[in-house]
């Protein structure tokens, strides 16, 4: 879910926020242009850590100072 949120945040910031759209069709066209450009320039996500390192961090016990 987090990557979907990142995608919407980027598209909002780069294609929508400063735009002025006369109609919903114009807004949709701007979003489609952004997505098409994003896909043309796209490259795969590359993990910088191996699975074991990620799992150790994800499953470690929390220490003091984390209680709310």
C-alpha positions as CSV (number, residue, x, y, z in Angstrom):
1,X,0.0,0.0,0.0
2,X,2.8,2.4,0.7
3,X,4.1,2.4,-2.8
4,X,0.6,3.2,-4.1
5,X,0.5,6.2,-1.8
6,X,3.9,7.3,-3.0
7,X,2.7,7.0,-6.6
8,X,-0.3,9.2,-5.9
9,X,1.8,11.8,-4.0
10,X,4.3,12.1,-6.9
11,X,1.5,12.4,-9.5
12,X,-0.3,15.0,-7.4
13,X,2.9,17.0,-6.9
14,X,4.1,16.8,-10.5
15,X,1.0,16.8,-12.6
16,X,-2.0,18.1,-10.7
17,X,-1.2,20.5,-7.9
18,X,-0.1,23.6,-9.9
19,X,-2.4,22.9,-12.8
20,X,-5.6,24.7,-13.8
21,X,-8.1,22.4,-15.5
22,X,-11.2,23.7,-17.2
23,X,-12.9,20.3,-17.1
24,X,-12.6,16.8,-15.7
25,X,-11.5,15.7,-19.2
26,X,-8.6,18.1,-19.0
27,X,-7.6,16.8,-15.6
28,X,-7.8,13.2,-16.8
29,X,-5.7,14.1,-19.9
30,X,-3.0,15.7,-17.6
31,X,-2.9,12.5,-15.4
32,X,-2.6,10.3,-18.5
33,X,0.2,12.4,-19.9
34,X,2.0,12.1,-16.6
35,X,1.5,8.3,-16.4
36,X,2.7,7.8,-20.0
37,X,5.8,9.9,-19.4
38,X,6.5,8.1,-16.1
39,X,6.2,4.7,-17.8
40,X,8.5,5.8,-20.7
41,X,11.2,6.8,-18.2
42,X,10.5,4.0,-15.8
43,X,13.1,1.6,-14.4
44,X,12.6,-1.3,-12.0
45,X,13.0,-0.8,-8.3
46,X,16.3,-2.3,-7.0
47,X,16.5,-3.6,-3.4
48,X,19.7,-2.4,-1.7
49,X,19.4,-5.0,1.1
50,X,19.0,-8.7,1.0
51,X,15.9,-10.4,2.4
52,X,17.6,-11.7,5.6
53,X,18.7,-8.1,6.6
54,X,15.1,-6.8,6.0
55,X,13.5,-9.6,8.0
56,X,15.9,-9.2,10.9
57,X,14.9,-5.5,11.2
58,X,11.2,-6.2,10.6
59,X,11.0,-8.8,13.3
60,X,13.3,-7.5,16.0
61,X,11.9,-6.8,19.4
62,X,11.3,-3.1,20.2
63,X,13.3,-1.5,23.0
64,X,12.5,1.1,25.5
65,X,11.1,4.4,24.4
66,X,8.7,3.0,21.8
67,X,5.6,2.7,24.1
68,X,2.8,5.2,23.4
